């Protein structure tokens, strides 16, 4: 009887000339997102994380105002897993959700979605890398971030949950949120050690020189982590007014790591008032101390030291100190010594230090560097190609392009990465001169859940 019923239905369908396609999994999921049952909406939102539905993000965005927190949590978790920038407006709205769990997922989802490393590990690992990486990570300069994202993250610096405030500070640093610098400076007074630590690092990432003075009190913060980050930040931002306190830290005979970090900061700041202090340490028996002294004297641009540096360079046997002297002599105007730095690029022991020295010398020395792209040593050609990519001047592209046909795979790979980076930077600069249309975000002031600010 059941068989005949099915046959009859099929016959009626054929006779009427209409064939009905079976609903696809996506059709069912999208329909379930509109179900009156909260559990069904929650399950549908979660299932979109594993289904490639063309309209999935649009459908999820439509229910960010759902009255049930479990549904909104499923929505934000799915958007976070998608790593699709079309979901950024919805995630931005969800940073103001009434649930701290939803807000936390939204902040982390934004950072993962924009970050080039988001697919390489968990958010905890990414945050750790972003927090402690020696070369502080920010997204590439050609990556555009919706200004609404920076505003939303800035608002979360006042969140009731310390973990969210901490993640928001990290995200602002990584996503180049310079519009939030004033809010970050205010957050330096946060009662939570972890938040203050991330705020300090965010200001460093942003190159927030105007915030340098606000960092000085944190050199004596109760938290060792905050103090360490503050020492590094005033170094990178070259906050000259921090020099007296750094001198106090150095003189206090604190643990060697802290003492050397303070001296390194003094060396980078380039404060001419520290000349006599550096000279008093010039004969210190510790090679690392002498290296910071040499670099510090170079950065204060005291050309009267040129003759003494040349003599010391010739007599010095310690490789790290010879490189420091070469850097100092080059910075003080004797460009012939850049040869020592470039030839050191292929060294396994000192190549990274040479790389940092040359990058610090920067664009003013490009014409001195270009001839070395024809060096017989493939390690030097490859290392210099990478350095030119990091210096970031698109004028280097024509000099790098011949290396795309280099017989060394290592050289061609480095040259290719450098050229691609410089082309994208060039395009970013050109696009900055053109008018940009604002990308509207989903309204965030009409959500059914309360929005703490």
N, C-alpha and C positions, 0 to 999 in steps of 0.2 A: 504493500500500500504506500509506504514511504517512497519507494522507487518511482512509482507511477506519479506521485505528487511532484517530485523533482522534475520528472520528464515533462509533466504538464506545465510547470513554471517555465522551464527552458523553452517549450514550444510557444508559449504566449509571448516570451521575450523576442523569439525569432520572428514570430508573425507580426508583432508590432513594429519590427524594424529597428528596435533599440537594444543595444548591448551595453550592459553596465560593467565597467572595470572594477575589479576588487580594490578596495582601499589599500593604499600603501602604508607601511609602518609609520612614515612621516605624517601622513594624513591623520592617522589615529592619534599620534602623539600630540599634534597641534590641536586637534579637536579636544583632547583630554585636558589641555591647558585651560580650556574654557569651561571645564566641568564644574558643577555646583559643589562637588565634593572636594574639600581641601586635600585629602589624602591622594586623590587621583591627580590633582594639579601638581602636587609635590612629586609624585612618581614620574609624571610626564616631564617635568622640568629636569629631573635627574637623568632620565633616559636620553635626553638630547645631547648629553655629553659624549655618547658613543654612537650617535646617529648623525650622518652627514645630511642634514635637512637644510635645504636652501633658505627657507624662511624661518629657521630656528632662532636666530638672534633677534629678528624683528618680533617674533612671538614672545620670546622671553622678556624683551624690553617692554612689551605691553603690560606685563604683570608685575613690574617692580613695585607697584603700589598695592599688591595683594594684601588683604587684611590679616592673613595668617603668616606668622614669622617663619614657620617651617617651610612654607612655599617660597618665601623670599630668600631663605637660606639655600634652598635647592637651586634657585635661579642664579644666585651669585656664585655658588660653587661651580655650576655648569659653565657660566661665562668665564670664570677663572681658568677652567680646564681647556677651554676652546682656544685661548691665545689669539683671538681674532679682534683686530682693532675696531671693527664695526660695533663691538660690544662696549667700547670705552664710554660712550655717553650713559649707558645703563649702569655701568660700574661706578661712574662718577656720581650719579644720583644715589646709588646704594651706599656711598660713603657717609650719607647723612641719615641712614636708617635708624630706627629706634632701638634695634638690637645690636649690642656690641659685637656679637659673633658675625653678623652680616657686615657691619662696618669693617671689621678686621679682614674678612675675606675680600671685600671690595678694594681696600687699599692694596693688599698684596696682589690681587688680580690685576690691578692697573700696572703695578711695577713689573709683574711677570709678562704682561702682554706687550709692553713697550721694550722690555729688555731683550737684547739679542741672545742672552744666555738662559732665557726662561725655560728652554726645552732640555737643558742639560742637568737638571737636578731639582730637588725640592726647594721651596721658597726659603726654608730655614738655611739651606746651604748657600743659596744665592745671597741672602742677607748677610751671612757670615763673610762671604767673599767681598761683597760691597763694603762691609764695615772695616775689614782689615787688610785688603789688598794693598801691597806696597805701591803699586801704580793705581791710584784711586780711580774707580771705574765710573764713567758717566756714559750716557748714550751718545752715539755719534752726533757730531754737530749738524749733519744734514737731516737728522730725524726730527720731524715736527711733532710737538706735543700740544694738544688742545689747551689753550689758556684756562679753560674751565677746569681742567684736571689740576693745574697748579692751585687754583682758588680752592678747590675741594680739599686737597691735601693740606693746604695752609689752615683751613678750618679745623682739620683733625689734630693739629698741634695743640688744640685746647680740649681734646676729647677727655671724657672722664676716665677712660681706660689707658693706663700708662703704656701698655704694649702697643696700642694703636698710635699713640703719640710718637712712640719710638719708630714704628714702621713708617709713619707719615714723614718724619724727618729724613729717614733714609731715602724714601722715594723722591722727596723734593731734591735731594742732592744728586741722585742718579739721573733724574729727569730734567735737570737743568732749570729748576724752578726759581730763577733769579727774582721774579716778582714777589716771592715770599721771604726775601732776605730780612725785612724788618720784623716779620712774625717769627722767624727763626732766632733773631737776636733776642726777642722777648722770651722765647722758649729756653734761652740759656739759664733762666732762673727756675726752670722746672724742678720740683722737689725730688724727682726720680733720677738716680744716677745714670741709668741706662739711657734715658731720654736725653739728658744733657750731653752724654758722650756722643750720641748719634747726631745731635744738633751741631756740635763742634765739627764733626766730620763733614756734615752737609755744607756748612759754611766754607770749609776748605775746598770741597769739590766745586762749589760755585765760584771760587775765586773772589769771595766777598771781601775785598780789601777794606771797604768802608766799615766792615764789622770788626776789624782787627782790634780796636780798642776795647770792645766788649769782651774779647776773649782773654784779655790780660788777667782779670781776677780769677779765672778758672785755672791759671797756672798753680794756684794754691788751693784748688778744690779738695774737698774731703775724700773724693774718690780718686784712687790711683789711675783708673782707666781714663777718667775725665782729664786729669792732669797730663797724662801721657799724650792724649789726643790734642790737648791745647798746645803743648810744646811743639808738636808737629805742625799744627795749623798756623801758629804765628811764624813758624819757619817758612812754610810754603807761601803764606800771604805777605811775608817780609814786613812784619809789624815792628818797626824800629822802636816804638815806645815800649815794647816788651823787653828790650835789652837789659834794663836794670834788674828786673825780676829774674831773668834768665841767668844773669851774673850771680845773683844770690843763690839760685838753685845749684849752680855749678860749684860755688864756694862752700856750700853746706855739707860737702863730702857725703852726699846721698849715695845710694847704690850706683855702681859704675854705669849701668845702663841708663839711669836717669841723668847722671852727670854728663855722659857723652851725648845724650839727646839734647840737653840744654846747650852744650857747646856747638853741636851741629846746627841748631836753630840760630845761634849767634853768628855762625859762619855764613849762613844763607841770607840773613837779614841785610847785610851790606851796610852797616851803620858806621860811618867814618869815626864816630866817637869811641869805637871799640879798638882803634888801632893800637894803642899802648897795651891794652889788655892782651891782644893777640901776640904782640911782640914779646910780652913777658912769658909766653908759653912756647916761643919758637924753638927753644932747646929742650923741650920736654922729652923724657926718654921714651914715652909711648908714641909709636908711629901713628896710631889713629888720631891722637890729639894733635900731632904735628900736621897731619893731613887737613884737619878742620881749620887749623891756623893758616895754612897756605891758602886754602880756598877762601877763607874769610878776608884775608888781606887782599886777595885778588878782587873780590867783589866790592871793596871800598874804593877801587880804582886809584890806588896810590902808585903812580908810575915811577916814583922815586925808588921803588923796590926792584925794578927790572934788572939792574946789574947784579944784585945779590941773588935774585931768583935764578938767573942764568948760571952763575957760579955754582949754586946749590944743585941745579939740575945736572950739571956735568959730574959732580962728585957723588950724587946720591945713587945708592945701590938698591934700595928698596923700590920695587916696581910701582907700588901704589903711590909712593911719594914722588917718583919721577913723573907719573901721569898727572898728579896734582900740580906739580911745577909746570908741566906742559900746558895744562888748562889755564893756570894763572898767567903765564907768559903770553898765551894767545889772547886771553881776555884783556890784558893790559896793552895789547897792540902789536906784539911781535907774532904775526900770523904764520911765520915759518914753523912754529912749534905745533901747529895743528896737524902736521905730518905724524907726530908721535901718537896723537889720539886716533887718527884714522887707521894707522897701521895696527893699532891695538884692537881694532874691532873684531878681528878674527881670532883673538885669544880667548881660550876657554876660561881663563882665570880673571882676566881684566876687561873682557869685551863689553860686559854690561856697564861697567863704570865709564869706559870710553864713550859708549853710546849716550849715557846721561850727560856727560860733559858736552858732547857735540850738540845735543838737543838744546841744552841751556845756552850755548853760544848762539844758536838760532839762525834766523834768516839773513842776518848781516854777513854771514860767512859762507853763504851758498856758493858764490863764485869760486871760493877757495876749495870747496868740496867736489864740485863737478868733475875736475880732471881725474879724481881717484876712481870714478866709475869705470875707467879703462884699466885699472890695475890688474896685473897678471894673476893676483891671488883672488880666487873665487870667493873666499870667505870675506875679504874686504869689500868686493863688489856687492855681495849679498847684504852684508851688514850695513853698508852705506845706503843701499836702496831702502832698507827698512827705516833708517834714520831720517832720510828725506821724506818718507811718508809721514813720519811722526812730526817733523817740523811743520809740515802742513802748508807749504807754499806751492800752489799749482804751477808756478813758473818752472818747477823742476820736471814737469811732465816730459817735455821734449828731450831732456837729458836722460830720462829713465827709459823711454820707449825703445831705444836700441837694445837694452838688456832683455827685452821680451824675446829676443832671438839668441840669447846667450847660450853657449854649449852646456852650461851648468844648470841643471834642473833647480837647484837651490836658488841660484841667482834669478832665474826666470820667475820662480814662484814669488820671491820677495819683491821683485820689480812689478809683477802683475798686481800684487796686493797694494803696493804703494801707489801705482798709477790709478787703480780703481778708487782708492781712498781720496786721492787728490782731485780726481774728476768729480767725485760726488761732493767734495767740499767746494769746488769751483761752482758747481750747479747750485749749491745751497746759498753761496754768496750772491749769485746772480738772482736767485728767486727772492732773496730778502729785499731787493730793490723794487720788486713788483708788488702791487696792492694785493693783499690776501683777504679772502672772504672768511668771515667768522663761521665756524661750524656749530650749529645750534645743538645744545645738549638737551636731554630729556628734562623737562621742568622738575625741580626738586622741592617745590614749596607746596605741593598739593598731595603729598603722600598720606596714606591713611594712618601710618604708624607715626608716633611722635619722633621728632628730629632734634636730638640734643645738640647744642652748639656751644 
